[in-house]
């Protein structure tokens, strides 16, 4: 097996091209005649870039990113082998009974990172557990001179909202999306409405600056690490950025996202560093061998997990104090919920949610925002 394998990868502040090149280097070294090219998205994100490349006939061989199930028909089925079925969430992410995406680990995303110094200056003695407590603490942080809740534009706004709200939406009813497709429930009469109302209030009060949408994802990380923000909702991959930062002016703490009643939330969890193989690739056997290496080789998997502070049963690594704190939250969480993509979720819902949450910054009411989600879902049901 020889040839050049093109991997379209999700490039982030942690998952850089250099990271991916290092990850595949041992495989390339042990397979003479094989090269691997890492490509970053040319469009808004991996999903949009892949769609463009599929249309133009220039699709990559492998995609290293979470993908919307709408593209599953373009992907090669993975074999029903133990190394495939043992990968995280492989069964729950099936489409039409087939596995088309395998991952190295799990990410937990319903987390709030906070500036311990800011909490002390604001007189906050313990992390909030309920929405009311969270709202009150945002006011204290703003009064103490901080950006109370750090966010950004791009994809960040909707992602942070789902990290907070999905445990409430799906925590007690994991089939909620299916019930929405059957028109048995609505967003307007769901926990989403509660969180939208709270979020709109945070924007109106200035706890979230209205110009936040002009910031990029990296800006939001930089602002938080510079000590300008009190709290920052993000997945456990933030651990790597915190741990690599030099001379932080404060200690970073972490707690689970608040719930409406203060009860312990389930964690929104998803596949970490997943891989899919395009049907159009001319290197199917080589693609499969490379993906198998990435999700089963002990050294490769451990490197992958450690890069973002991810988790996988049967694998361990020496982590930071922050990794351990996140691990404790994961261990004590009453379970997990899914995000805004996957089987049963209409394609593009994550993008629509992002747009709707951002509309709160320009004066859209929470009620109208919830109604817009319902209208969009009705128009896109079954897609």
LUMKE-120274 format. One record per atom (N, C-alpha, C): residue in three letters; x, y, z. Coordinates in steps of 0.1 Angstrom, whole numbers, plus 5000, padded with zeros to 4 digits. Layout:
// LUMKE-120274
alaXYZ ...
// end
This chain:
// LUMKE-120274
unk500849885000 unk500050005000 unk500950125000 unk500750204989 unk501550334988 unk500650444983 unk501150564984 unk500350674979 unk500350794989 unk499750904985 unk499551014994 unk498151024999 unk497951035012 unk496651045018 unk496451185022 unk495351245017 unk494951375021 unk493951375032 unk494251445043 unk493351445055 unk492851595056 unk491551615055 unk490951745058 unk490751745073 unk491351825081 unk491351825095 unk490751945101 unk490151925113 unk489652045121 unk490852105128 unk491252225123 unk492452285128 unk491952385139 unk492552375151 unk492252455162 unk493552505169 unk493352595179 unk494652635186 unk495452525192 unk494852405194 unk495552295200 unk495752185188 unk494752165180 unk494952065170 unk495452135157 unk496752165157 unk497352235146 unk497852135135 unk498252185124 unk498852095114 unk500052025119 unk500852095127 unk501952025133 unk501551915142 unk500451925149 unk500051825158 unk499651695150 unk498851715139 unk498451605131 unk499651535124 unk500551615119 unk501751565113 unk502551475122 unk502651515135 unk503351435145 unk502551315148 unk501251325148 unk500351205151 unk500551095141 unk500651135128 unk500651025118 unk502150985114 unk503051065120 unk504451035116 unk504950895118 unk504650825130 unk505050685131 unk504450595121 unk503250615117 unk502650535107 unk503350555093 unk503550675090 unk504250705077 unk505650645077 unk506350645089 unk507750595089 unk507650445088 unk506650375092 unk506550225091 unk505950185078 unk505550275070 unk504950235057 unk505650315045 unk506850255041 unk507550325030 unk506650345017 unk506850465012 unk506050495000 unk504750565003 unk504450585016 unk503250655020 unk503550795025 unk502750885021 unk502851025026 unk501451065030 unk501351165040 unk500151215044 unk500151365044 unk499151425037 unk499051565036 unk497951615045 unk498251705054 unk497151765063 unk496651895057 unk495351905055 unk494752015049 unk493852085059 unk493852215060 unk492952295068 unk491752335060 unk490652375066 unk489452415058 unk489652545050 unk489252545038 unk489252665030 unk488052745032 unk486952685036 unk485652755039 unk485552785053 unk484252805058 unk484052855071 unk484452745081 unk484252615078 unk484652515087 unk484852385079 unk485052275085 unk485352145078 unk484052105070 unk482952115077 unk481652075070 unk481452145057 unk481552285057 unk481352355045 unk482452335034 unk483652315039 unk484752285030 unk484552155023 unk484152055031 unk483851925025 unk482751925015 unk481751995017 unk480652005008 unk481152074995 unk481952174996 unk482452234984 unk483352144976 unk484152064983 unk485151974976 unk484451854970 unk483351814977 unk482551704971 unk481951744957 unk481451874957 unk480851924945 unk481851934934 unk483051984938 unk484152004928 unk484851884924 unk484651774931 unk485351654927 unk486751644933 unk487051724943 unk488351734949 unk488351694964 unk487451594967 unk487351564981 unk488551494986 unk488851504999 unk490051445005 unk489751295007 unk490751225012 unk490651075015 unk489951055028 unk490451135038 unk489951115052 unk489551255057 unk488551255066 unk488151375073 unk488351355087 unk489151445094 unk489351435108 unk488551545115 unk487251515117 unk486351615123 unk485051555125 unk484251605135 unk482851565136 unk482051615124 unk481351525118 unk480551565107 unk479051545109 unk478251625102 unk476851605102 unk476451475095 unk475551395101 unk475151275094 unk474651285080 unk474351415076 unk473851435062 unk474851385052 unk476151385055 unk477251345046 unk477551195047 unk476851125057 unk477250985059 unk477150905046 unk476150925037 unk476150845025 unk477450865016 unk478150965018 unk479450985010 unk480650915016 unk480350855028 unk481450795036 unk481450635034 unk482650575035 unk482750435035 unk482350375048 unk481650265048 unk481250195060 unk482450135067 unk482550145080 unk483650075087 unk483249935089 unk484149835089 unk483849695091 unk483249665105 unk482449565106 unk481949525119 unk483049445127 unk484149515130 unk485249455137 unk485349515151 unk485949435161 unk485949485174 unk486749615176 unk487749645168 unk488449765169 unk487549885165 unk486549865157 unk485649965153 unk484549985163 unk483949875167 unk482849885177 unk483249925191 unk484549915194 unk484949955207 unk485350105208 unk485350175197 unk485650315197 unk484450395204 unk484750505210 unk483750575218 unk482550625209 unk481350595215 unk480050635209 unk479850585194 unk480550475191 unk480350425177 unk478950375175 unk478350315184 unk477050255182 unk475950365182 unk476050465191 unk475050565192 unk475050665180 unk476150665173 unk476350755161 unk476150685148 unk475550565148 unk475350495136 unk474250565127 unk474350555114 unk473350605105 unk472950485096 unk471650465097 unk471050345090 unk471750215093 unk472150205106 unk472750085111 unk474150065108 unk474850165102 unk476250145099 unk477150255105 unk478350215108 unk479350305114 unk480150365103 unk480050495103 unk480750575093 unk481750675098 unk481950675112 unk482850765118 unk483350695131 unk484650695133 unk485250645145 unk486050745152 unk486150745165 unk486850845173 unk487850785182 unk488750875187 unk489850825196 unk489350845211 unk488450935213 unk488050955227 unk486751025229 unk486451075241 unk485251145244 unk485651285249 unk484751385245 unk484951515250 unk483751545259 unk483951615270 unk482851665279 unk482751815278 unk481551865276 unk481452005272 unk480652095281 unk479952035290 unk479052115299 unk479852165311 unk480852255308 unk481752295318 unk481852445318 unk482152505330 unk482352645331 unk483752665338 unk484652725331 unk485952765336 unk485852895342 unk486552915353 unk486353045360 unk487753095366 unk487753225367 unk488953305372 unk488753305388 unk489553235395 unk489453225409 unk489753355416 unk490653435410 unk490953565416 unk489753665414 unk489053655402 unk487853735400 unk486753695409 unk486653565412 unk485553525421 unk485853585435 unk487053585439 unk487453635453 unk487153785453 unk487553865443 unk487254005443 unk485854035442 unk485053955436 unk483553975435 unk482853925447 unk483553865456 unk482853805468 unk482053685466 unk482453605455 unk481753475453 unk482553365460 unk481953305469 unk482653205478 unk482553065473 unk481653035464 unk481452895458 unk480852905444 unk481252815435 unk480652815422 unk479152795422 unk478452865414 unk476952855413 unk476552725408 unk475352675412 unk474852545407 unk473452565400 unk472752675402 unk471552705396 unk471652825387 unk470652835377 unk470652955368 unk470553085376 unk469753085386 unk469553205394 unk470853245401 unk471553155407 unk472853185413 unk473853225402 unk473853165391 unk474753195380 unk474553345376 unk473253375374 unk472953515370 unk473353615381 unk473153585393 unk473553675404 unk475153695404 unk475853585402 unk477353595402 unk477853665390 unk477153665378 unk477553745367 unk477453895370 unk476353925378 unk476254065382 unk477354115391 unk477754025400 unk478854055409 unk480254065402 unk480453985392 unk481653995384 unk481754115376 unk480554155370 unk480554285362 unk480854405371 unk480254395383 unk480454505393 unk481854515397 unk482554405397 unk483954405401 unk484954445390 unk484354475378 unk485154525367 unk485554415357 unk484954305357 unk485254195347 unk484254185336 unk484654125325 unk483654075316 unk483153955322 unk481853955326 unk481353855335 unk481353715328 unk480853705316 unk480853575308 unk481553595295 unk482653535293 unk483353545280 unk482753455269 unk482553525258 unk482053445246 unk482653505234 unk482153475222 unk482753525210 unk481653505199 unk482053545187 unk481153525175 unk481553385169 unk481553385156 unk481753255149 unk480853145154 unk481253035157 unk480452915162 unk480252915177 unk481053005184 unk481152995198 unk479853015205 unk479053115201 unk477853155208 unk476853045209 unk476552975198 unk475552875199 unk476052745206 unk477352725204 unk478052605211 unk477952625226 unk478252735231 unk478252765245 unk476752745250 unk475852795243 unk474452785247 unk474052635248 unk474352555238 unk474052415239 unk474752345250 unk475952385253 unk476652315264 unk475952345277 unk475252455279 unk474452485290 unk473052425290 unk472452435278 unk470952405278 unk470652255275 unk471552185267 unk471252055263 unk471051955275 unk471851975286 unk471551885298 unk470151905303 unk469652025302 unk468252045306 unk467251995296 unk467552015283 unk466651965273 unk466551815272 unk467751745273 unk467751605271 unk468051525283 unk468351595294 unk468751515306 unk467651425311 unk466451475311 unk465351395316 unk464551325304 unk464851355292 unk464151305281 unk465151295269 unk465851185268 unk466851165258 unk466251155244 unk464951125243 unk464351115230 unk463651245225 unk464051355232 unk463351485229 unk463351525214 unk464551505208 unk464651545193 unk463651465185 unk463451335188 unk462551245181 unk461151295183 unk460851335196 unk459451385199 unk459251515192 unk460251595190 unk460051725183 unk459751695168 unk460351595162 unk460051555149 unk458651505147 unk458151445158 unk456751405158 unk455751515163 unk456251635165 unk455551745169 unk454751725182 unk455451645191 unk454851625205 unk455351735214 unk456451795211 unk457051895220 unk457452015211 unk457752125218 unk458252245211 unk459452305219 unk460252385212 unk461252465219 unk460752565228 unk459552625223 unk458952735231 unk458452685245 unk458252555246 unk457852505259 unk458752395264 unk460052435264 unk461152345267 unk462152415276 unk463052345282 unk464152415289 unk464952515280 unk464952495267 unk465652595259 unk465052735261 unk463752735262 unk463052875264 unk463552935277 unk463752855288 unk464352905300 unk465752955299 unk466552885292 unk467952935290 unk468053055280 unk467153055270 unk467153175261 unk466753295269 unk465753285278 unk465353395286 unk466453445295 unk467153355301 unk468353385310 unk469453455302 unk469753395290 unk470853445282 unk470453595277 unk469253615273 unk468853745268 unk469053845280 unk468753805292 unk468953895303 unk470353925306 unk471253825303 unk472753855305 unk473253955295 unk472753945283 unk473154045273 unk472554185276 unk471354185280 unk470654315284 unk471354385295 unk471854305305 unk472454365317 unk473954405315 unk474454355304 unk475854385301 unk476854285307 unk476354175313 unk477154075318 unk477954005306 unk477254005294 unk477853965282 unk477954095273 unk479054145270 unk479154265262 unk478454245248 unk477754345243 unk477054325230 unk478054315218 unk479254365220 unk480254355210 unk481054225209 unk480654135218 unk481354005218 unk481253925205 unk480253955197 unk480153875185 unk481253915175 unk481854025177 unk482954075169 unk484354005172 unk484353925183 unk485553855187 unk485553715180 unk486753665178 unk486953535172 unk487253435184 unk487153315181 unk487253205191 unk488653225198 unk489753245191 unk491053265197 unk491053385206 unk490353495202 unk490253615210 unk489653575224 unk488553495224 unk487853465236 unk488853385246 unk489653295240 unk490553225248 unk491653325254 unk492153405245 unk493153505249 unk492653595260 unk491453645259 unk490853735269 unk490653665282 unk490253545282 unk490053465295 unk491353445301 unk492353405293 unk493653365299 unk494453495304 unk494053615298 unk494653735303 unk494053785316 unk492953725320 unk492353765333 unk491353865332 unk490853895320 unk489853995318 unk488353945320 unk488253815321 unk486853755322 unk486653675335 unk485453675339 unk485153595351 unk484953445349 unk484053425338 unk483653285335 unk483753255320 unk483953135316 unk484053095302 unk483552955301 unk482452945293 unk481852815291 unk482552745279 unk483052625281 unk483752565270 unk483952415273 unk484352335263 unk484552195265 unk485952165271 unk486152045275 unk487452015282 unk488652035274 unk488552055261 unk489752085253 unk490452215257 unk489752305265 unk490352425269 unk491452395279 unk491452275285 unk492552245295 unk493852265289 unk494052225276 unk495352225269 unk495852375268 unk494952465265 unk495252605263 unk495652665277 unk494952625287 unk495252675301 unk496652625305 unk496852495304 unk498052425308 unk499252475301 unk499152515288 unk500252565281 unk500552715282 unk499652785289 unk499852925290 unk500952955300 unk501653055298 unk502853095307 unk502453215316 unk502753195328 unk502653305338 unk501153355339 unk500253265340 unk498853305342 unk498753395354 unk497953505354 unk497853595365 unk496753545375 unk496253435373 unk495253375382 unk495153225381 unk494453165390 unk494253015389 unk492952995383 unk492952895374 unk491652855367 unk490952745375 unk489752765378 unk488852665383 unk487852615373 unk487052515376 unk486052465367 unk484952395375 unk483752415370 unk482552355376 unk481552315365 unk480552235368 unk479552195358 unk478652305355 unk478152315343 unk477152425339 unk475952415348 unk475452535351 unk474252535361 unk472952485355 unk472152435363 unk470852385359 unk469752475364 unk468552465359 unk467452555363 unk467152545378 unk467252415383 unk466952395397 unk468152365406 unk469352375401 unk470552355409 unk470952205411 unk470252115404 unk470651975405 unk471851945396 unk472451835399 unk473751805391 unk473351775376 unk473951835367 unk473651825353 unk474351705347 unk473751645337 unk474451545328 unk475451625320 unk476451565315 unk477451625306 unk477151615292 unk477151725284 unk477051705270 unk478351645265 unk478251535258 unk479451465255 unk479451425240 unk480651425234 unk480751395220 unk482051325217 unk482051275204 unk483251205200 unk484451305199 unk485651265203 unk486751345203 unk487751295192 unk488151385183 unk489051355172 unk488551235164 unk487351245158 unk486851135150 unk487451135135 unk487251025129 unk487751005115 unk486750945106 unk486650985094 unk485750925084 unk486550915071 unk486150805063 unk486850785050 unk485850805039 unk486250885029 unk485450915018 unk485350795008 unk484150775003 unk483950664993 unk484750694980 unk484950824978 unk485650854965 unk487150834966 unk487650804978 unk489150794979 unk489550664971 unk490750674965 unk491350564957 unk492250484965 unk492350514978 unk493250444987 unk492550384999 unk491450304996 unk490550255007 unk491350175017 unk492150075013 unk492849995022 unk493850065030 unk494550155024 unk495450245031 unk494750335041 unk493650395036 unk492850485045 unk492450405058 unk491950285056 unk491450205067 unk492650175077 unk493750145071 unk494950105079 unk495350225088 unk495350345082 unk495750465089 unk494750505100 unk493450495097 unk492450525107 unk492550425118 unk492750295115 unk492850195125 unk493950225135 unk495150265129 unk496250305137 unk495950425146 unk495250525141 unk494950645149 unk494050615160 unk493150525159 unk492150495170 unk492450375178 unk493550305175 unk493850185183 unk495250175188 unk496150235182 unk497550235186 unk497650305200 unk498250235210 unk498250295223 unk498850435224 unk500050445218 unk500750575218 unk499950685211 unk499350645199 unk498650745192 unk497450795199 unk496650695205 unk495450725212 unk495750815225 unk496850775232 unk497250845244 unk497650985241 unk498351005230 unk498751135225 unk497551225222 unk496551155215 unk495351225212 unk494551265224 unk494351175233 unk493651205245 unk494251325253 unk495551315255 unk496251415263 unk496251545257 unk496251555243 unk496251685236 unk495151775240 unk493951725244 unk492851805247 unk492251775261 unk492851685268 unk492251645281 unk491051555279 unk491051475269 unk489851385266 unk489951255274 unk488851175272 unk488751055280 unk488450935271 unk488850815276 unk488450695270 unk488750575280 unk487750495281 unk487850385291 unk489050295286 unk489850255296 unk491050165293 unk492250235290 unk492250375289 unk493450455286 unk493650555297 unk494850575301 unk495250675311 unk496450755307 unk496550875313 unk497750955310 unk497951045322 unk499151095323 unk499451195334 unk498951325330 unk497951375337 unk497351505334 unk497651615344 unk497051725342 unk497251845351 unk496251845362 unk496351935371 unk495351955381 unk493951985375 unk493952065364 unk492752095358 unk492051975351 unk492951895345 unk492451765339 unk491751685350 unk492351675362 unk491851595373 unk490451655378 unk490351795378 unk489151855382 unk488051825373 unk488351825360 unk487351795350 unk486951645351 unk487951565353 unk487651425355 unk486751395366 unk486851475377 unk485951455389 unk484551495385 unk484351595377 unk483051635373 unk482451525364 unk483251475355 unk482751365346 unk482351245355 unk483251205364 unk482951085372 unk481651105381 unk481351225385 unk480251245394 unk478951285386 unk479051315373 unk477851345365 unk476951235365 unk475651255365 unk474651145364 unk474451085351 unk475251125341 unk475151065327 unk475551165317 unk475251135305 unk475651225293 unk474451245284 unk474551355277 unk473551385266 unk474251415254 unk473551425243 unk474151455230 unk474051605227 unk474651645216 unk474751785212 unk473651825202 unk474051915193 unk473151965183 unk473351905169 unk473951785169 unk474151715156 unk474151565159 unk473851485149 unk473851345152 unk472451285147 unk472351145148 unk471151085143 unk469951135150 unk468951175142 unk467651225148 unk467651375148 unk468751445146 unk468851585146 unk468851645132 unk467951735129 unk467951785115 unk469251855112 unk469751825099 unk470951875095 unk470952035095 unk472052085100 unk472152235101 unk471552295114 unk471052215123 unk470452265135 unk471452345143 unk472752295144 unk473752375152 unk473952515146 unk474052525133 unk474152655127 unk473052745129 unk471752685129 unk470552775131 unk470552815146 unk470852725155 unk470852765169 unk471852875171 unk473052875165 unk474052975166 unk473453115161 unk472753105150 unk472153235145 unk471153285154 unk470353195159 unk469253245168 unk469753305181 unk470753235187 unk471353295200 unk471953425197 unk472653435186 unk473253565182 unk472253675180 unk471053635176 unk469953745174 unk469553805187 unk469853745199 unk469553805212 unk470453925214 unk471553935207 unk472454055209 unk471954175202 unk471054155192 unk470454265184 unk469054295188 unk468554245200 unk467254285205 unk466154185203 unk466454065197 unk465453965195 unk465053915209 unk463753895212 unk463353855225 unk463553695226 unk463553655238 unk463753505240 unk462553425234 unk461353485236 unk460153415231 unk460253395216 unk460653505209 unk460753505194 unk461853415190 unk462953405198 unk464053325194 unk463653175195 unk462853135205 unk462353005207 unk461452965195 unk460553065192 unk459553045181 unk460353025168 unk461453095166 unk462153085154 unk462752945153 unk463252885164 unk463752755164 unk462652655160 unk461452675165 unk460352585161 unk460052595147 unk460052715141 unk459752735127 unk460752675118 unk462052685122 unk463152625114 unk462952475115 unk462752425126 unk462652275128 unk461552215119 unk460352285119 unk459252245111 unk459552245097 unk460352345092 unk460652355078 unk461752255074 unk462452205083 unk463552115080 unk463451975085 unk462251945090 unk462051815096 unk462351695086 unk463051605091 unk463351485084 unk464651495075 unk465351605076 unk466551625068 unk467751585075 
// end
